[in-house]
Amino acid sequence: MAKKAKNFKKSKTGVYIALGSTAFGAISVAKQAKLARNDNDMLRLVDAAVSAAAIVTGLAILYRELKRLGDGNDDVLLG
């Protein structure tokens, strides 16, 4: 059972779930940035920018993992 859960992270389904949760995190960062701009809080704005950079990097890594998992012929997202 533990082996199945461990391999789930490296499956296409696991990568899609990770992509979705990372995109959901991007919504939170966008809200944080908007509040920081409205309050003129430079420290929160910097925090939001760093978080956004981490999300972009994470999405790029997940995309690369998704391309590595399959040839892309049968995958709608990879075209």
SEKOL-994660 format. One record per atom (N, C-alpha, C): atom name; x, z, y; residue number from 1. Coordinates in nm, 4 decimals. Layout:
{pt 'CA'; {X; Z; Y}; NUM};
...
//
This chain:
{pt 'N'; {0.0818; 0.0000; -0.1196}; 1};
{pt 'CA'; {0.0000; 0.0000; 0.0000}; 1};
{pt 'C'; {0.0861; 0.0000; 0.1259}; 1};
{pt 'N'; {0.1908; 0.0779; 0.1281}; 2};
{pt 'CA'; {0.2775; 0.0851; 0.2454}; 2};
{pt 'C'; {0.3504; -0.0474; 0.2671}; 2};
{pt 'N'; {0.3845; -0.1144; 0.1584}; 3};
{pt 'CA'; {0.4537; -0.2424; 0.1704}; 3};
{pt 'C'; {0.3622; -0.3469; 0.2344}; 3};
{pt 'N'; {0.2327; -0.3435; 0.1983}; 4};
{pt 'CA'; {0.1376; -0.4367; 0.2582}; 4};
{pt 'C'; {0.1282; -0.4164; 0.4088}; 4};
{pt 'N'; {0.1211; -0.2906; 0.4503}; 5};
{pt 'CA'; {0.1121; -0.2605; 0.5933}; 5};
{pt 'C'; {0.2402; -0.2995; 0.6657}; 5};
{pt 'N'; {0.3532; -0.2837; 0.6001}; 6};
{pt 'CA'; {0.4808; -0.3191; 0.6623}; 6};
{pt 'C'; {0.4909; -0.4701; 0.6844}; 6};
{pt 'N'; {0.4444; -0.5467; 0.5880}; 7};
{pt 'CA'; {0.4512; -0.6923; 0.5982}; 7};
{pt 'C'; {0.3447; -0.7498; 0.6911}; 7};
{pt 'N'; {0.2436; -0.6704; 0.7262}; 8};
{pt 'CA'; {0.1377; -0.7179; 0.8149}; 8};
{pt 'C'; {0.1932; -0.7554; 0.9512}; 8};
{pt 'N'; {0.2914; -0.6806; 1.0001}; 9};
{pt 'CA'; {0.3510; -0.7098; 1.1308}; 9};
{pt 'C'; {0.4138; -0.8485; 1.1341}; 9};
{pt 'N'; {0.4604; -0.8963; 1.0210}; 10};
{pt 'CA'; {0.5275; -1.0249; 1.0167}; 10};
{pt 'C'; {0.4359; -1.1383; 0.9733}; 10};
{pt 'N'; {0.3065; -1.1105; 0.9595}; 11};
{pt 'CA'; {0.2118; -1.2149; 0.9223}; 11};
{pt 'C'; {0.1552; -1.2806; 1.0482}; 11};
{pt 'N'; {0.0926; -1.3959; 1.0302}; 12};
{pt 'CA'; {0.0319; -1.4645; 1.1442}; 12};
{pt 'C'; {-0.0767; -1.3793; 1.2070}; 12};
{pt 'N'; {-0.1557; -1.3145; 1.1234}; 13};
{pt 'CA'; {-0.2627; -1.2293; 1.1751}; 13};
{pt 'C'; {-0.2052; -1.1148; 1.2575}; 13};
{pt 'N'; {-0.0985; -1.0546; 1.2081}; 14};
{pt 'CA'; {-0.0344; -0.9460; 1.2811}; 14};
{pt 'C'; {0.0201; -0.9917; 1.4153}; 14};
{pt 'N'; {0.0773; -1.1109; 1.4183}; 15};
{pt 'CA'; {0.1312; -1.1641; 1.5437}; 15};
{pt 'C'; {0.0181; -1.1947; 1.6412}; 15};
{pt 'N'; {-0.0929; -1.2489; 1.5909}; 16};
{pt 'CA'; {-0.2074; -1.2757; 1.6785}; 16};
{pt 'C'; {-0.2637; -1.1472; 1.7372}; 16};
{pt 'N'; {-0.2707; -1.0424; 1.6566}; 17};
{pt 'CA'; {-0.3187; -0.9137; 1.7071}; 17};
{pt 'C'; {-0.2228; -0.8590; 1.8118}; 17};
{pt 'N'; {-0.0938; -0.8721; 1.7881}; 18};
{pt 'CA'; {0.0053; -0.8266; 1.8854}; 18};
{pt 'C'; {-0.0053; -0.9057; 2.0159}; 18};
{pt 'N'; {-0.0294; -1.0368; 2.0049}; 19};
{pt 'CA'; {-0.0481; -1.1192; 2.1251}; 19};
{pt 'C'; {-0.1687; -1.0720; 2.2046}; 19};
{pt 'N'; {-0.2775; -1.0441; 2.1348}; 20};
{pt 'CA'; {-0.3990; -0.9981; 2.2018}; 20};
{pt 'C'; {-0.3797; -0.8639; 2.2704}; 20};
{pt 'N'; {-0.3145; -0.7718; 2.2025}; 21};
{pt 'CA'; {-0.2941; -0.6406; 2.2633}; 21};
{pt 'C'; {-0.1966; -0.6479; 2.3802}; 21};
{pt 'N'; {-0.0991; -0.7359; 2.3726}; 22};
{pt 'CA'; {-0.0067; -0.7535; 2.4841}; 22};
{pt 'C'; {-0.0783; -0.8155; 2.6033}; 22};
{pt 'N'; {-0.1649; -0.9114; 2.5774}; 23};
{pt 'CA'; {-0.2429; -0.9717; 2.6857}; 23};
{pt 'C'; {-0.3370; -0.8685; 2.7482}; 23};
{pt 'N'; {-0.3924; -0.7799; 2.6657}; 24};
{pt 'CA'; {-0.4760; -0.6731; 2.7176}; 24};
{pt 'C'; {-0.3946; -0.5800; 2.8079}; 24};
{pt 'N'; {-0.2691; -0.5559; 2.7721}; 25};
{pt 'CA'; {-0.1799; -0.4756; 2.8556}; 25};
{pt 'C'; {-0.1524; -0.5434; 2.9889}; 25};
{pt 'N'; {-0.1521; -0.6759; 2.9898}; 26};
{pt 'CA'; {-0.1291; -0.7496; 3.1136}; 26};
{pt 'C'; {-0.2411; -0.7245; 3.2137}; 26};
{pt 'N'; {-0.3628; -0.7059; 3.1643}; 27};
{pt 'CA'; {-0.4755; -0.6761; 3.2537}; 27};
{pt 'C'; {-0.4526; -0.5427; 3.3227}; 27};
{pt 'N'; {-0.4044; -0.4458; 3.2477}; 28};
{pt 'CA'; {-0.3755; -0.3135; 3.3032}; 28};
{pt 'C'; {-0.2667; -0.3211; 3.4096}; 28};
{pt 'N'; {-0.1644; -0.3997; 3.3843}; 29};
{pt 'CA'; {-0.0551; -0.4141; 3.4805}; 29};
{pt 'C'; {-0.1051; -0.4839; 3.6065}; 29};
{pt 'N'; {-0.1928; -0.5819; 3.5912}; 30};
{pt 'CA'; {-0.2480; -0.6508; 3.7084}; 30};
{pt 'C'; {-0.3283; -0.5546; 3.7947}; 30};
{pt 'N'; {-0.4067; -0.4676; 3.7302}; 31};
{pt 'CA'; {-0.4823; -0.3671; 3.8062}; 31};
{pt 'C'; {-0.3884; -0.2708; 3.8775}; 31};
{pt 'N'; {-0.2816; -0.2307; 3.8080}; 32};
{pt 'CA'; {-0.1835; -0.1401; 3.8674}; 32};
{pt 'C'; {-0.1180; -0.2047; 3.9895}; 32};
{pt 'N'; {-0.0837; -0.3313; 3.9797}; 33};
{pt 'CA'; {-0.0211; -0.4013; 4.0918}; 33};
{pt 'C'; {-0.1173; -0.4129; 4.2097}; 33};
{pt 'N'; {-0.2434; -0.4415; 4.1800}; 34};
{pt 'CA'; {-0.3429; -0.4534; 4.2871}; 34};
{pt 'C'; {-0.3600; -0.3212; 4.3613}; 34};
{pt 'N'; {-0.3694; -0.2110; 4.2866}; 35};
{pt 'CA'; {-0.3810; -0.0798; 4.3498}; 35};
{pt 'C'; {-0.2568; -0.0454; 4.4314}; 35};
{pt 'N'; {-0.1417; -0.0805; 4.3792}; 36};
{pt 'CA'; {-0.0163; -0.0523; 4.4500}; 36};
{pt 'C'; {-0.0095; -0.1295; 4.5812}; 36};
{pt 'N'; {-0.0546; -0.2538; 4.5789}; 37};
{pt 'CA'; {-0.0550; -0.3331; 4.7029}; 37};
{pt 'C'; {-0.1535; -0.2761; 4.8037}; 37};
{pt 'N'; {-0.2700; -0.2353; 4.7561}; 38};
{pt 'CA'; {-0.3707; -0.1794; 4.8466}; 38};
{pt 'C'; {-0.3236; -0.0484; 4.9097}; 38};
{pt 'N'; {-0.2488; 0.0325; 4.8326}; 39};
{pt 'CA'; {-0.1994; 0.1608; 4.8820}; 39};
{pt 'C'; {-0.0635; 0.1489; 4.9495}; 39};
{pt 'N'; {-0.0056; 0.0292; 4.9526}; 40};
{pt 'CA'; {0.1297; 0.0071; 5.0051}; 40};
{pt 'C'; {0.2315; 0.0994; 4.9381}; 40};
{pt 'N'; {0.2178; 0.1158; 4.8072}; 41};
{pt 'CA'; {0.3068; 0.2017; 4.7294}; 41};
{pt 'C'; {0.4140; 0.1146; 4.6637}; 41};
{pt 'N'; {0.5316; 0.1139; 4.7238}; 42};
{pt 'CA'; {0.6389; 0.0258; 4.6774}; 42};
{pt 'C'; {0.6883; 0.0649; 4.5380}; 42};
{pt 'N'; {0.6928; 0.1939; 4.5098}; 43};
{pt 'CA'; {0.7422; 0.2379; 4.3792}; 43};
{pt 'C'; {0.6491; 0.1936; 4.2665}; 43};
{pt 'N'; {0.5193; 0.2057; 4.2868}; 44};
{pt 'CA'; {0.4237; 0.1583; 4.1863}; 44};
{pt 'C'; {0.4281; 0.0063; 4.1733}; 44};
{pt 'N'; {0.4515; -0.0616; 4.2836}; 45};
{pt 'CA'; {0.4611; -0.2072; 4.2798}; 45};
{pt 'C'; {0.5830; -0.2513; 4.1993}; 45};
{pt 'N'; {0.6937; -0.1832; 4.2179}; 46};
{pt 'CA'; {0.8145; -0.2138; 4.1394}; 46};
{pt 'C'; {0.7887; -0.1852; 3.9917}; 46};
{pt 'N'; {0.7209; -0.0741; 3.9633}; 47};
{pt 'CA'; {0.6875; -0.0397; 3.8257}; 47};
{pt 'C'; {0.5999; -0.1486; 3.7634}; 47};
{pt 'N'; {0.5036; -0.1982; 3.8376}; 48};
{pt 'CA'; {0.4165; -0.3045; 3.7873}; 48};
{pt 'C'; {0.4955; -0.4333; 3.7628}; 48};
{pt 'N'; {0.5905; -0.4631; 3.8499}; 49};
{pt 'CA'; {0.6718; -0.5842; 3.8333}; 49};
{pt 'C'; {0.7599; -0.5740; 3.7088}; 49};
{pt 'N'; {0.8175; -0.4576; 3.6860}; 50};
{pt 'CA'; {0.9012; -0.4384; 3.5677}; 50};
{pt 'C'; {0.8152; -0.4463; 3.4417}; 50};
{pt 'N'; {0.6982; -0.3864; 3.4468}; 51};
{pt 'CA'; {0.6065; -0.3927; 3.3328}; 51};
{pt 'C'; {0.5630; -0.5365; 3.3056}; 51};
{pt 'N'; {0.5385; -0.6120; 3.4103}; 52};
{pt 'CA'; {0.4990; -0.7523; 3.3940}; 52};
{pt 'C'; {0.6125; -0.8328; 3.3303}; 52};
{pt 'N'; {0.7357; -0.8053; 3.3707}; 53};
{pt 'CA'; {0.8498; -0.8744; 3.3102}; 53};
{pt 'C'; {0.8618; -0.8402; 3.1618}; 53};
{pt 'N'; {0.8351; -0.7148; 3.1268}; 54};
{pt 'CA'; {0.8393; -0.6746; 2.9859}; 54};
{pt 'C'; {0.7296; -0.7445; 2.9069}; 54};
{pt 'N'; {0.6132; -0.7603; 2.9659}; 55};
{pt 'CA'; {0.5026; -0.8283; 2.8975}; 55};
{pt 'C'; {0.5354; -0.9753; 2.8756}; 55};
{pt 'N'; {0.5910; -1.0396; 2.9764}; 56};
{pt 'CA'; {0.6284; -1.1812; 2.9621}; 56};
{pt 'C'; {0.7324; -1.1980; 2.8525}; 56};
{pt 'N'; {0.8314; -1.1093; 2.8499}; 57};
{pt 'CA'; {0.9337; -1.1152; 2.7457}; 57};
{pt 'C'; {0.8724; -1.0917; 2.6087}; 57};
{pt 'N'; {0.7831; -0.9937; 2.5989}; 58};
{pt 'CA'; {0.7165; -0.9656; 2.4717}; 58};
{pt 'C'; {0.6344; -1.0827; 2.4224}; 58};
{pt 'N'; {0.5629; -1.1476; 2.5133}; 59};
{pt 'CA'; {0.4838; -1.2647; 2.4748}; 59};
{pt 'C'; {0.5732; -1.3785; 2.4267}; 59};
{pt 'N'; {0.6876; -1.3970; 2.4919}; 60};
{pt 'CA'; {0.7807; -1.5019; 2.4499}; 60};
{pt 'C'; {0.8351; -1.4734; 2.3103}; 60};
{pt 'N'; {0.8661; -1.3473; 2.2825}; 61};
{pt 'CA'; {0.9164; -1.3102; 2.1507}; 61};
{pt 'C'; {0.8083; -1.3317; 2.0444}; 61};
{pt 'N'; {0.6858; -1.2916; 2.0761}; 62};
{pt 'CA'; {0.5768; -1.3100; 1.9804}; 62};
{pt 'C'; {0.5486; -1.4579; 1.9559}; 62};
{pt 'N'; {0.5558; -1.5395; 2.0603}; 63};
{pt 'CA'; {0.5362; -1.6835; 2.0444}; 63};
{pt 'C'; {0.6439; -1.7422; 1.9528}; 63};
{pt 'N'; {0.7685; -1.6998; 1.9737}; 64};
{pt 'CA'; {0.8776; -1.7467; 1.8894}; 64};
{pt 'C'; {0.8557; -1.7055; 1.7439}; 64};
{pt 'N'; {0.8102; -1.5821; 1.7228}; 65};
{pt 'CA'; {0.7822; -1.5344; 1.5875}; 65};
{pt 'C'; {0.6695; -1.6157; 1.5235}; 65};
{pt 'N'; {0.5692; -1.6486; 1.6013}; 66};
{pt 'CA'; {0.4579; -1.7281; 1.5500}; 66};
{pt 'C'; {0.5051; -1.8678; 1.5103}; 66};
{pt 'N'; {0.5899; -1.9271; 1.5893}; 67};
{pt 'CA'; {0.6444; -2.0597; 1.5550}; 67};
{pt 'C'; {0.7304; -2.0515; 1.4301}; 67};
{pt 'N'; {0.8016; -1.9401; 1.4139}; 68};
{pt 'CA'; {0.8878; -1.9245; 1.2981}; 68};
{pt 'C'; {0.8056; -1.9080; 1.1702}; 68};
{pt 'N'; {0.6892; -1.8445; 1.1802}; 69};
{pt 'CA'; {0.6061; -1.8179; 1.0624}; 69};
{pt 'C'; {0.5428; -1.9433; 1.0030}; 69};
{pt 'N'; {0.5134; -2.0401; 1.0854}; 70};
{pt 'CA'; {0.4442; -2.1580; 1.0325}; 70};
{pt 'C'; {0.4979; -2.2860; 1.0920}; 70};
{pt 'N'; {0.4598; -2.3938; 1.0305}; 71};
{pt 'CA'; {0.5048; -2.5232; 1.0807}; 71};
{pt 'C'; {0.4210; -2.5711; 1.1972}; 71};
{pt 'N'; {0.3049; -2.5090; 1.2214}; 72};
{pt 'CA'; {0.2240; -2.5440; 1.3365}; 72};
{pt 'C'; {0.1259; -2.6567; 1.3121}; 72};
{pt 'N'; {0.1314; -2.7196; 1.1972}; 73};
{pt 'CA'; {0.0399; -2.8305; 1.1706}; 73};
{pt 'C'; {-0.1044; -2.7863; 1.1588}; 73};
{pt 'N'; {-0.1274; -2.6685; 1.1018}; 74};
{pt 'CA'; {-0.2633; -2.6223; 1.0812}; 74};
{pt 'C'; {-0.3035; -2.5146; 1.1814}; 74};
{pt 'N'; {-0.2220; -2.4916; 1.2803}; 75};
{pt 'CA'; {-0.2478; -2.3841; 1.3762}; 75};
{pt 'C'; {-0.2944; -2.4427; 1.5093}; 75};
{pt 'N'; {-0.4125; -2.4033; 1.5522}; 76};
{pt 'CA'; {-0.4711; -2.4564; 1.6752}; 76};
{pt 'C'; {-0.3887; -2.4181; 1.7980}; 76};
{pt 'N'; {-0.3396; -2.2939; 1.8026}; 77};
{pt 'CA'; {-0.2662; -2.2482; 1.9206}; 77};
{pt 'C'; {-0.1304; -2.3128; 1.9369}; 77};
{pt 'N'; {-0.0664; -2.3497; 1.8277}; 78};
{pt 'CA'; {0.0667; -2.4069; 1.8367}; 78};
{pt 'C'; {0.0660; -2.5579; 1.8526}; 78};
{pt 'N'; {-0.0478; -2.6211; 1.8293}; 79};
{pt 'CA'; {-0.0643; -2.7646; 1.8470}; 79};
{pt 'C'; {0.0251; -2.8433; 1.7635}; 79};
//
